[in-house]
Amino acid sequence: MPTTRIDRIQDPQLRESLAAAHASLKSGDFPDVVRRAAAAYVELLRRKPELLEGLIGRFRVMMFPRLGARMEPGDDGGQPALVWDRETFGFSEAVTYFEFAVDQLVREGL
């Protein structure tokens, strides 16, 4: 039985990466948290391209946090691009990206 939400992530690589992000959150390496969380969400969209279809798909791109890293819609319905507006992040920003990624991965069964 899973003990934390991270344990509910099915994919071992994504679970390991977000566990490392959680450790980075605890140690204060907030840019690492944001990088790992963003990469996990991009991987989710890569593995499940149907999530990008239609109006709901555009919404998935737009609901990605915009606190220094953001997603831009892909050309002609392709994969969205991650755009970095800055390289430093605080705790509240890092935890926002982290929680977002974990929630999305668990909800989509990855």
A tleap script that builds the chain and sets N, CA, C and O, in Angstrom:
source leaprc.protein.ff14SB
mol = sequence {
  NMET PRO THR THR ARG ILE ASP ARG ILE GLN
  ASP PRO GLN LEU ARG GLU SER LEU ALA ALA
  ALA HIE ALA SER LEU LYS SER GLY ASP PHE
  PRO ASP VAL VAL ARG ARG ALA ALA ALA ALA
  TYR VAL GLU LEU LEU ARG ARG LYS PRO GLU
  LEU LEU GLU GLY LEU ILE GLY ARG PHE ARG
  VAL MET MET PHE PRO ARG LEU GLY ALA ARG
  MET GLU PRO GLY ASP ASP GLY GLY GLN PRO
  ALA LEU VAL TRP ASP ARG GLU THR PHE GLY
  PHE SER GLU ALA VAL THR TYR PHE GLU PHE
  ALA VAL ASP GLN LEU VAL ARG GLU GLY CLEU
}
set mol.1.N position { 0.843 -1.179 0.000 }
set mol.1.CA position { 0.000 0.000 0.000 }
set mol.1.C position { 0.892 1.248 0.000 }
set mol.1.O position { 1.809 1.351 0.815 }
set mol.2.N position { 0.628 2.194 -0.908 }
set mol.2.CA position { 1.454 3.408 -0.950 }
set mol.2.C position { 1.368 4.198 0.362 }
set mol.2.O position { 0.307 4.305 0.977 }
set mol.3.N position { 2.512 4.743 0.765 }
set mol.3.CA position { 2.540 5.520 2.000 }
set mol.3.C position { 2.517 7.022 1.742 }
set mol.3.O position { 2.107 7.789 2.613 }
set mol.4.N position { 2.943 7.446 0.576 }
set mol.4.CA position { 2.907 8.867 0.209 }
set mol.4.C position { 2.350 8.980 -1.201 }
set mol.4.O position { 2.225 7.983 -1.912 }
set mol.5.N position { 2.020 10.196 -1.595 }
set mol.5.CA position { 1.540 10.384 -2.965 }
set mol.5.C position { 2.619 10.027 -3.980 }
set mol.5.O position { 2.301 9.529 -5.060 }
set mol.6.N position { 3.867 10.268 -3.664 }
set mol.6.CA position { 4.946 9.903 -4.588 }
set mol.6.C position { 4.935 8.392 -4.819 }
set mol.6.O position { 5.182 7.932 -5.934 }
set mol.7.N position { 4.655 7.631 -3.784 }
set mol.7.CA position { 4.606 6.171 -3.920 }
set mol.7.C position { 3.477 5.713 -4.841 }
set mol.7.O position { 3.502 4.588 -5.339 }
set mol.8.N position { 2.501 6.565 -5.065 }
set mol.8.CA position { 1.376 6.213 -5.944 }
set mol.8.C position { 1.718 6.408 -7.421 }
set mol.8.O position { 0.928 6.033 -8.287 }
set mol.9.N position { 2.881 6.988 -7.721 }
set mol.9.CA position { 3.326 7.128 -9.112 }
set mol.9.C position { 3.764 5.749 -9.583 }
set mol.9.O position { 4.632 5.129 -8.969 }
set mol.10.N position { 3.174 5.269 -10.660 }
set mol.10.CA position { 3.389 3.903 -11.131 }
set mol.10.C position { 4.747 3.700 -11.807 }
set mol.10.O position { 5.396 2.676 -11.595 }
set mol.11.N position { 5.175 4.657 -12.608 }
set mol.11.CA position { 6.414 4.523 -13.368 }
set mol.11.C position { 7.622 4.662 -12.433 }
set mol.11.O position { 7.752 5.677 -11.748 }
set mol.12.N position { 8.503 3.659 -12.394 }
set mol.12.CA position { 9.640 3.711 -11.459 }
set mol.12.C position { 10.580 4.894 -11.695 }
set mol.12.O position { 11.061 5.495 -10.734 }
set mol.13.N position { 10.848 5.237 -12.950 }
set mol.13.CA position { 11.763 6.349 -13.227 }
set mol.13.C position { 11.165 7.691 -12.807 }
set mol.13.O position { 11.849 8.526 -12.216 }
set mol.14.N position { 9.894 7.889 -13.116 }
set mol.14.CA position { 9.244 9.136 -12.717 }
set mol.14.C position { 9.111 9.211 -11.189 }
set mol.14.O position { 9.289 10.275 -10.597 }
set mol.15.N position { 8.800 8.081 -10.566 }
set mol.15.CA position { 8.691 8.050 -9.107 }
set mol.15.C position { 10.039 8.386 -8.465 }
set mol.15.O position { 10.101 9.145 -7.498 }
set mol.16.N position { 11.113 7.817 -9.010 }
set mol.16.CA position { 12.455 8.079 -8.486 }
set mol.16.C position { 12.838 9.546 -8.678 }
set mol.16.O position { 13.402 10.165 -7.776 }
set mol.17.N position { 12.535 10.095 -9.838 }
set mol.17.CA position { 12.862 11.492 -10.105 }
set mol.17.C position { 12.104 12.433 -9.176 }
set mol.17.O position { 12.674 13.403 -8.677 }
set mol.18.N position { 10.824 12.153 -8.941 }
set mol.18.CA position { 10.058 13.029 -8.059 }
set mol.18.C position { 10.398 12.792 -6.591 }
set mol.18.O position { 10.236 13.697 -5.773 }
set mol.19.N position { 10.863 11.605 -6.243 }
set mol.19.CA position { 11.382 11.393 -4.890 }
set mol.19.C position { 12.657 12.215 -4.698 }
set mol.19.O position { 12.876 12.784 -3.628 }
set mol.20.N position { 13.495 12.276 -5.734 }
set mol.20.CA position { 14.698 13.117 -5.676 }
set mol.20.C position { 14.305 14.589 -5.603 }
set mol.20.O position { 14.950 15.369 -4.903 }
set mol.21.N position { 13.252 14.970 -6.323 }
set mol.21.CA position { 12.768 16.354 -6.255 }
set mol.21.C position { 12.294 16.675 -4.841 }
set mol.21.O position { 12.528 17.774 -4.340 }
set mol.22.N position { 11.633 15.722 -4.201 }
set mol.22.CA position { 11.174 15.927 -2.829 }
set mol.22.C position { 12.367 16.121 -1.893 }
set mol.22.O position { 12.335 16.975 -1.007 }
set mol.23.N position { 13.415 15.328 -2.093 }
set mol.23.CA position { 14.634 15.489 -1.293 }
set mol.23.C position { 15.267 16.854 -1.553 }
set mol.23.O position { 15.761 17.501 -0.629 }
set mol.24.N position { 15.251 17.289 -2.813 }
set mol.24.CA position { 15.784 18.616 -3.146 }
set mol.24.C position { 14.959 19.716 -2.499 }
set mol.24.O position { 15.499 20.739 -2.078 }
set mol.25.N position { 13.655 19.506 -2.422 }
set mol.25.CA position { 12.781 20.475 -1.763 }
set mol.25.C position { 13.167 20.608 -0.291 }
set mol.25.O position { 13.243 21.712 0.247 }
set mol.26.N position { 13.408 19.472 0.342 }
set mol.26.CA position { 13.797 19.484 1.754 }
set mol.26.C position { 15.172 20.120 1.971 }
set mol.26.O position { 15.411 20.757 2.997 }
set mol.27.N position { 16.072 19.944 1.000 }
set mol.27.CA position { 17.433 20.465 1.155 }
set mol.27.C position { 17.584 21.899 0.652 }
set mol.27.O position { 18.632 22.516 0.843 }
set mol.28.N position { 16.550 22.429 0.015 }
set mol.28.CA position { 16.610 23.819 -0.443 }
set mol.28.C position { 17.103 24.009 -1.857 }
set mol.28.O position { 17.373 25.139 -2.266 }
set mol.29.N position { 17.230 22.932 -2.617 }
set mol.29.CA position { 17.652 23.055 -4.022 }
set mol.29.C position { 16.407 23.227 -4.888 }
set mol.29.O position { 16.000 22.308 -5.598 }
set mol.30.N position { 15.812 24.410 -4.821 }
set mol.30.CA position { 14.535 24.662 -5.470 }
set mol.30.C position { 14.586 24.629 -6.995 }
set mol.30.O position { 13.623 24.173 -7.610 }
set mol.31.N position { 15.664 25.089 -7.636 }
set mol.31.CA position { 15.715 24.942 -9.104 }
set mol.31.C position { 15.665 23.479 -9.557 }
set mol.31.O position { 15.066 23.173 -10.588 }
set mol.32.N position { 16.288 22.578 -8.796 }
set mol.32.CA position { 16.249 21.159 -9.143 }
set mol.32.C position { 14.826 20.623 -9.047 }
set mol.32.O position { 14.403 19.822 -9.880 }
set mol.33.N position { 14.092 21.062 -8.035 }
set mol.33.CA position { 12.700 20.638 -7.884 }
set mol.33.C position { 11.895 21.040 -9.115 }
set mol.33.O position { 11.156 20.230 -9.675 }
set mol.34.N position { 12.041 22.292 -9.532 }
set mol.34.CA position { 11.279 22.802 -10.682 }
set mol.34.C position { 11.680 22.066 -11.953 }
set mol.34.O position { 10.815 21.695 -12.746 }
set mol.35.N position { 12.972 21.850 -12.160 }
set mol.35.CA position { 13.435 21.129 -13.356 }
set mol.35.C position { 12.860 19.709 -13.404 }
set mol.35.O position { 12.369 19.271 -14.444 }
set mol.36.N position { 12.921 19.005 -12.293 }
set mol.36.CA position { 12.421 17.626 -12.257 }
set mol.36.C position { 10.902 17.564 -12.428 }
set mol.36.O position { 10.391 16.701 -13.143 }
set mol.37.N position { 10.187 18.470 -11.779 }
set mol.37.CA position { 8.728 18.475 -11.889 }
set mol.37.C position { 8.302 18.817 -13.312 }
set mol.37.O position { 7.391 18.192 -13.855 }
set mol.38.N position { 8.949 19.797 -13.910 }
set mol.38.CA position { 8.621 20.175 -15.280 }
set mol.38.C position { 8.923 19.030 -16.241 }
set mol.38.O position { 8.128 18.741 -17.136 }
set mol.39.N position { 10.064 18.383 -16.059 }
set mol.39.CA position { 10.428 17.255 -16.922 }
set mol.39.C position { 9.425 16.112 -16.785 }
set mol.39.O position { 9.094 15.455 -17.772 }
set mol.40.N position { 8.946 15.876 -15.578 }
set mol.40.CA position { 7.962 14.810 -15.362 }
set mol.40.C position { 6.657 15.122 -16.089 }
set mol.40.O position { 6.045 14.228 -16.675 }
set mol.41.N position { 6.230 16.375 -16.055 }
set mol.41.CA position { 4.981 16.742 -16.731 }
set mol.41.C position { 5.148 16.652 -18.249 }
set mol.41.O position { 4.249 16.181 -18.945 }
set mol.42.N position { 6.276 17.093 -18.752 }
set mol.42.CA position { 6.549 16.973 -20.190 }
set mol.42.C position { 6.542 15.497 -20.599 }
set mol.42.O position { 6.017 15.144 -21.655 }
set mol.43.N position { 7.124 14.641 -19.759 }
set mol.43.CA position { 7.142 13.200 -20.054 }
set mol.43.C position { 5.728 12.631 -20.046 }
set mol.43.O position { 5.400 11.791 -20.884 }
set mol.44.N position { 4.897 13.068 -19.125 }
set mol.44.CA position { 3.499 12.638 -19.107 }
set mol.44.C position { 2.822 12.983 -20.425 }
set mol.44.O position { 2.145 12.138 -21.011 }
set mol.45.N position { 2.993 14.205 -20.895 }
set mol.45.CA position { 2.369 14.624 -22.148 }
set mol.45.C position { 2.971 13.896 -23.353 }
set mol.45.O position { 2.276 13.646 -24.338 }
set mol.46.N position { 4.249 13.560 -23.276 }
set mol.46.CA position { 4.882 12.805 -24.367 }
set mol.46.C position { 4.311 11.386 -24.433 }
set mol.46.O position { 4.037 10.871 -25.517 }
set mol.47.N position { 4.135 10.769 -23.283 }
set mol.47.CA position { 3.638 9.395 -23.246 }
set mol.47.C position { 2.144 9.291 -23.533 }
set mol.47.O position { 1.668 8.262 -24.013 }
set mol.48.N position { 1.422 10.336 -23.243 }
set mol.48.CA position { -0.026 10.323 -23.458 }
set mol.48.C position { -0.418 11.523 -24.328 }
set mol.48.O position { -1.036 12.471 -23.843 }
set mol.49.N position { -0.057 11.478 -25.608 }
set mol.49.CA position { -0.337 12.622 -26.476 }
set mol.49.C position { -1.826 12.939 -26.610 }
set mol.49.O position { -2.190 14.058 -26.972 }
set mol.50.N position { -2.679 11.973 -26.323 }
set mol.50.CA position { -4.122 12.236 -26.384 }
set mol.50.C position { -4.544 13.298 -25.366 }
set mol.50.O position { -5.605 13.906 -25.508 }
set mol.51.N position { -3.722 13.522 -24.348 }
set mol.51.CA position { -4.035 14.559 -23.363 }
set mol.51.C position { -3.941 15.964 -23.950 }
set mol.51.O position { -4.440 16.925 -23.363 }
set mol.52.N position { -3.301 16.075 -25.106 }
set mol.52.CA position { -3.134 17.386 -25.741 }
set mol.52.C position { -4.191 17.682 -26.800 }
set mol.52.O position { -4.148 18.731 -27.443 }
set mol.53.N position { -5.127 16.774 -26.983 }
set mol.53.CA position { -6.120 16.938 -28.039 }
set mol.53.C position { -7.220 17.915 -27.636 }
set mol.53.O position { -7.652 17.946 -26.484 }
set mol.54.N position { -7.658 18.702 -28.594 }
set mol.54.CA position { -8.807 19.585 -28.424 }
set mol.54.C position { -8.591 20.721 -27.442 }
set mol.54.O position { -7.467 21.064 -27.076 }
set mol.55.N position { -9.699 21.282 -27.037 }
set mol.55.CA position { -9.681 22.414 -26.115 }
set mol.55.C position { -9.109 22.025 -24.758 }
set mol.55.O position { -8.373 22.797 -24.143 }
set mol.56.N position { -9.448 20.835 -24.297 }
set mol.56.CA position { -8.914 20.358 -23.016 }
set mol.56.C position { -7.399 20.242 -23.095 }
set mol.56.O position { -6.703 20.544 -22.125 }
set mol.57.N position { -6.886 19.812 -24.227 }
set mol.57.CA position { -5.440 19.705 -24.407 }
set mol.57.C position { -4.749 21.052 -24.297 }
set mol.57.O position { -3.691 21.162 -23.678 }
set mol.58.N position { -5.340 22.073 -24.892 }
set mol.58.CA position { -4.780 23.427 -24.770 }
set mol.58.C position { -4.814 23.885 -23.321 }
set mol.58.O position { -3.895 24.549 -22.842 }
set mol.59.N position { -5.888 23.519 -22.632 }
set mol.59.CA position { -6.011 23.884 -21.226 }
set mol.59.C position { -4.907 23.234 -20.400 }
set mol.59.O position { -4.384 23.859 -19.477 }
set mol.60.N position { -4.537 21.978 -20.716 }
set mol.60.CA position { -3.470 21.297 -19.982 }
set mol.60.C position { -2.142 22.041 -20.103 }
set mol.60.O position { -1.354 22.082 -19.158 }
set mol.61.N position { -1.907 22.622 -21.265 }
set mol.61.CA position { -0.687 23.411 -21.453 }
set mol.61.C position { -0.773 24.696 -20.637 }
set mol.61.O position { 0.193 25.097 -19.989 }
set mol.62.N position { -1.931 25.332 -20.677 }
set mol.62.CA position { -2.097 26.614 -20.002 }
set mol.62.C position { -2.153 26.483 -18.479 }
set mol.62.O position { -1.822 27.440 -17.778 }
set mol.63.N position { -2.559 25.332 -17.950 }
set mol.63.CA position { -2.666 25.195 -16.499 }
set mol.63.C position { -1.329 24.869 -15.841 }
set mol.63.O position { -1.227 24.863 -14.614 }
set mol.64.N position { -0.309 24.598 -16.645 }
set mol.64.CA position { 1.029 24.403 -16.087 }
set mol.64.C position { 1.430 25.697 -15.377 }
set mol.64.O position { 1.266 26.780 -15.938 }
set mol.65.N position { 1.952 25.602 -14.154 }
set mol.65.CA position { 2.298 26.834 -13.417 }
set mol.65.C position { 3.195 27.758 -14.235 }
set mol.65.O position { 4.055 27.298 -14.986 }
set mol.66.N position { 2.990 29.033 -14.087 }
set mol.66.CA position { 3.771 30.049 -14.802 }
set mol.66.C position { 4.488 30.927 -13.787 }
set mol.66.O position { 4.203 32.116 -13.645 }
set mol.67.N position { 5.422 30.305 -13.092 }
set mol.67.CA position { 6.136 30.998 -12.021 }
set mol.67.C position { 7.634 31.062 -12.303 }
set mol.67.O position { 8.447 30.997 -11.380 }
set mol.68.N position { 7.991 31.185 -13.554 }
set mol.68.CA position { 9.395 31.238 -13.940 }
set mol.68.C position { 9.755 30.199 -14.986 }
set mol.68.O position { 10.808 30.279 -15.617 }
set mol.69.N position { 8.878 29.230 -15.164 }
set mol.69.CA position { 8.972 28.245 -16.249 }
set mol.69.C position { 7.549 28.073 -16.747 }
set mol.69.O position { 6.615 28.001 -15.948 }
set mol.70.N position { 7.378 28.006 -18.046 }
set mol.70.CA position { 6.031 27.906 -18.600 }
set mol.70.C position { 6.046 27.024 -19.832 }
set mol.70.O position { 7.102 26.727 -20.392 }
set mol.71.N position { 4.865 26.612 -20.241 }
set mol.71.CA position { 4.718 25.806 -21.444 }
set mol.71.C position { 4.117 26.661 -22.534 }
set mol.71.O position { 3.196 27.445 -22.303 }
set mol.72.N position { 4.651 26.497 -23.714 }
set mol.72.CA position { 4.108 27.137 -24.909 }
set mol.72.C position { 3.511 26.040 -25.781 }
set mol.72.O position { 4.123 24.986 -25.950 }
set mol.73.N position { 2.331 26.271 -26.333 }
set mol.73.CA position { 1.716 25.252 -27.197 }
set mol.73.C position { 2.633 24.866 -28.356 }
set mol.73.O position { 3.347 25.704 -28.906 }
set mol.74.N position { 2.599 23.584 -28.714 }
set mol.74.CA position { 3.391 23.101 -29.835 }
set mol.74.C position { 2.774 23.502 -31.163 }
set mol.74.O position { 1.573 23.760 -31.240 }
set mol.75.N position { 3.568 23.554 -32.186 }
set mol.75.CA position { 3.090 23.867 -33.537 }
set mol.75.C position { 2.209 22.742 -34.053 }
set mol.75.O position { 2.551 21.567 -33.920 }
set mol.76.N position { 1.088 23.098 -34.636 }
set mol.76.CA position { 0.174 22.135 -35.261 }
set mol.76.C position { -0.174 20.955 -34.353 }
set mol.76.O position { -0.216 19.810 -34.802 }
set mol.77.N position { -0.420 21.240 -33.082 }
set mol.77.CA position { -0.829 20.183 -32.160 }
set mol.77.C position { 0.305 19.311 -31.677 }
set mol.77.O position { 0.061 18.261 -31.082 }
set mol.78.N position { 1.547 19.719 -31.917 }
set mol.78.CA position { 2.690 18.932 -31.460 }
set mol.78.C position { 2.947 19.124 -29.978 }
set mol.78.O position { 2.190 19.795 -29.275 }
set mol.79.N position { 4.008 18.535 -29.530 }
set mol.79.CA position { 4.369 18.627 -28.118 }
set mol.79.C position { 4.644 20.078 -27.725 }
set mol.79.O position { 5.277 20.815 -28.480 }
set mol.80.N position { 4.175 20.485 -26.558 }
set mol.80.CA position { 4.461 21.840 -26.096 }
set mol.80.C position { 5.934 21.982 -25.721 }
set mol.80.O position { 6.613 21.003 -25.410 }
set mol.81.N position { 6.405 23.216 -25.758 }
set mol.81.CA position { 7.802 23.500 -25.415 }
set mol.81.C position { 7.861 24.123 -24.028 }
set mol.81.O position { 7.017 24.943 -23.666 }
set mol.82.N position { 8.847 23.731 -23.272 }
set mol.82.CA position { 9.081 24.309 -21.961 }
set mol.82.C position { 9.968 25.536 -22.138 }
set mol.82.O position { 11.029 25.450 -22.756 }
set mol.83.N position { 9.545 26.666 -21.606 }
set mol.83.CA position { 10.279 27.925 -21.722 }
set mol.83.C position { 10.679 28.371 -20.324 }
set mol.83.O position { 9.841 28.469 -19.428 }
set mol.84.N position { 11.958 28.636 -20.148 }
set mol.84.CA position { 12.473 29.071 -18.853 }
set mol.84.C position { 12.625 30.588 -18.865 }
set mol.84.O position { 13.379 31.137 -19.669 }
set mol.85.N position { 11.913 31.255 -17.979 }
set mol.85.CA position { 12.011 32.699 -17.863 }
set mol.85.C position { 13.078 33.117 -16.864 }
set mol.85.O position { 13.538 34.259 -16.877 }
set mol.86.N position { 13.465 32.202 -16.011 }
set mol.86.CA position { 14.531 32.474 -15.041 }
set mol.86.C position { 15.096 31.160 -14.525 }
set mol.86.O position { 14.573 30.086 -14.823 }
set mol.87.N position { 16.167 31.257 -13.749 }
set mol.87.CA position { 16.850 30.059 -13.264 }
set mol.87.C position { 16.771 29.879 -11.758 }
set mol.87.O position { 17.136 28.820 -11.248 }
set mol.88.N position { 16.308 30.881 -11.041 }
set mol.88.CA position { 16.208 30.764 -9.588 }
set mol.88.C position { 14.737 30.697 -9.177 }
set mol.88.O position { 13.871 31.317 -9.793 }
set mol.89.N position { 14.485 29.936 -8.132 }
set mol.89.CA position { 13.128 29.725 -7.643 }
set mol.89.C position { 13.138 29.669 -6.127 }
set mol.89.O position { 14.117 29.240 -5.517 }
set mol.90.N position { 12.044 30.105 -5.525 }
set mol.90.CA position { 11.883 30.025 -4.085 }
set mol.90.C position { 11.104 28.779 -3.700 }
set mol.90.O position { 10.654 28.017 -4.556 }
set mol.91.N position { 10.955 28.587 -2.400 }
set mol.91.CA position { 10.252 27.420 -1.886 }
set mol.91.C position { 8.825 27.332 -2.418 }
set mol.91.O position { 8.411 26.280 -2.905 }
set mol.92.N position { 8.078 28.414 -2.331 }
set mol.92.CA position { 6.661 28.356 -2.718 }
set mol.92.C position { 6.498 28.027 -4.200 }
set mol.92.O position { 5.565 27.320 -4.583 }
set mol.93.N position { 7.393 28.533 -5.021 }
set mol.93.CA position { 7.337 28.215 -6.450 }
set mol.93.C position { 7.670 26.745 -6.683 }
set mol.93.O position { 6.987 26.051 -7.436 }
set mol.94.N position { 8.722 26.289 -6.031 }
set mol.94.CA position { 9.145 24.893 -6.201 }
set mol.94.C position { 8.055 23.931 -5.748 }
set mol.94.O position { 7.776 22.945 -6.429 }
set mol.95.N position { 7.440 24.208 -4.608 }
set mol.95.CA position { 6.417 23.294 -4.114 }
set mol.95.C position { 5.187 23.321 -5.016 }
set mol.95.O position { 4.500 22.308 -5.146 }
set mol.96.N position { 4.900 24.451 -5.635 }
set mol.96.CA position { 3.778 24.532 -6.576 }
set mol.96.C position { 4.018 23.622 -7.775 }
set mol.96.O position { 3.134 22.851 -8.149 }
set mol.97.N position { 5.204 23.699 -8.384 }
set mol.97.CA position { 5.524 22.827 -9.520 }
set mol.97.C position { 5.525 21.359 -9.094 }
set mol.97.O position { 5.013 20.500 -9.811 }
set mol.98.N position { 6.099 21.077 -7.928 }
set mol.98.CA position { 6.184 19.702 -7.435 }
set mol.98.C position { 4.786 19.107 -7.234 }
set mol.98.O position { 4.492 18.021 -7.732 }
set mol.99.N position { 3.943 19.812 -6.513 }
set mol.99.CA position { 2.587 19.313 -6.249 }
set mol.99.C position { 1.799 19.135 -7.544 }
set mol.99.O position { 1.063 18.161 -7.705 }
set mol.100.N position { 1.959 20.071 -8.454 }
set mol.100.CA position { 1.276 19.980 -9.740 }
set mol.100.C position { 1.681 18.700 -10.470 }
set mol.100.O position { 0.823 17.948 -10.934 }
set mol.101.N position { 2.982 18.453 -10.572 }
set mol.101.CA position { 3.469 17.272 -11.306 }
set mol.101.C position { 3.008 15.980 -10.644 }
set mol.101.O position { 2.529 15.074 -11.326 }
set mol.102.N position { 3.144 15.886 -9.339 }
set mol.102.CA position { 2.726 14.669 -8.644 }
set mol.102.C position { 1.229 14.431 -8.852 }
set mol.102.O position { 0.813 13.316 -9.166 }
set mol.103.N position { 0.433 15.469 -8.678 }
set mol.103.CA position { -1.021 15.334 -8.857 }
set mol.103.C position { -1.371 14.844 -10.264 }
set mol.103.O position { -2.212 13.959 -10.421 }
set mol.104.N position { -0.738 15.407 -11.270 }
set mol.104.CA position { -1.051 15.041 -12.656 }
set mol.104.C position { -0.639 13.602 -12.957 }
set mol.104.O position { -1.383 12.866 -13.604 }
set mol.105.N position { 0.543 13.201 -12.490 }
set mol.105.CA position { 1.018 11.834 -12.736 }
set mol.105.C position { 0.124 10.807 -12.052 }
set mol.105.O position { -0.206 9.779 -12.644 }
set mol.106.N position { -0.263 11.074 -10.822 }
set mol.106.CA position { -1.125 10.143 -10.099 }
set mol.106.C position { -2.484 10.074 -10.778 }
set mol.106.O position { -3.024 8.985 -10.975 }
set mol.107.N position { -3.042 11.231 -11.138 }
set mol.107.CA position { -4.371 11.254 -11.754 }
set mol.107.C position { -4.377 10.494 -13.072 }
set mol.107.O position { -5.359 9.821 -13.384 }
set mol.108.N position { -3.310 10.585 -13.849 }
set mol.108.CA position { -3.260 9.936 -15.162 }
set mol.108.C position { -2.725 8.504 -15.101 }
set mol.108.O position { -2.578 7.855 -16.137 }
set mol.109.N position { -2.440 8.016 -13.916 }
set mol.109.CA position { -2.028 6.623 -13.771 }
set mol.109.C position { -0.614 6.302 -14.182 }
set mol.109.O position { -0.279 5.140 -14.415 }
set mol.110.N position { 0.215 7.312 -14.274 }
set mol.110.CA position { 1.622 7.050 -14.555 }
set mol.110.C position { 2.340 6.943 -13.223 }
set mol.110.O position { 3.551 6.722 -13.190 }
savepdb mol mol.pdb
quit
